[in-house]
């Protein structure tokens, strides 16, 4: 059994190149797979290993980057190793939006139970901050997707929203919403809320019979999608377009394994 941790932390990071080498050596030595993005504003990553090794890796990350707790962490498990390799990248921002934040502000974070109440309100604008192909795999009832392939284009869409509207925003693990909510507040939006821990936390905490989630959740590893309880889903990747496809897509006459699909 392999254990998976997805996490992020906003804080000022120094000695980035040195710390990258430290973590790379640790990854290679311990056989840890997955990826970590390091920037001056913080870190963002998803890694996988056997339980003891993963625990050691999490402790090593905290010690190397000098903090006690992540802003958010989601844990799951899988019967197989969901990553091909381990990699660590240095980037200008952990999520590219053209603004930097060094400290998370958690007042607008809504836990999964209260989230249901918030999005049941018909006056709430439910915003899916992910890419269109992720949205197609699954999303919340009544949610709207900006239909932008690059997160840097997201502000263009946000500018068109009404500033007095109650906005409930969500993404896979929460980090994209952290950036987007800061942008909106700087632009004068007052009632911006985000799902604490993202979709992963929701699917882990809310039972299917009480859930407002429809479909599955796309993840950036070999599981492709996950369901309630964070168990592997039914989607796979098309070898032609490199986008997720459902079992129904595979029955299409347009589907040829490794070549084409309905997309």
Protein Blocks (a to p, Z undefined) as FASTA:
>chain_A
ZZddddddddddehklmmmmmmmmmmmmnopacdddddfkbccddddddfklmmmmmmmm
mmmnopabdfbdcddddfbdfbfbdcddddfbfbdghpacfbdcfklpccfklmmmmmmp
mkbccddfbdfklmmnoccehiacehiabfklmmmmmmmpcfkbccddddfkopmmmmmm
mmmmmnopabdcddehijmlmmmmpcfklpcbecjddddbfkopacehiiacfbdcdfkl
opacdfklmmpmkbcghiacfZZ
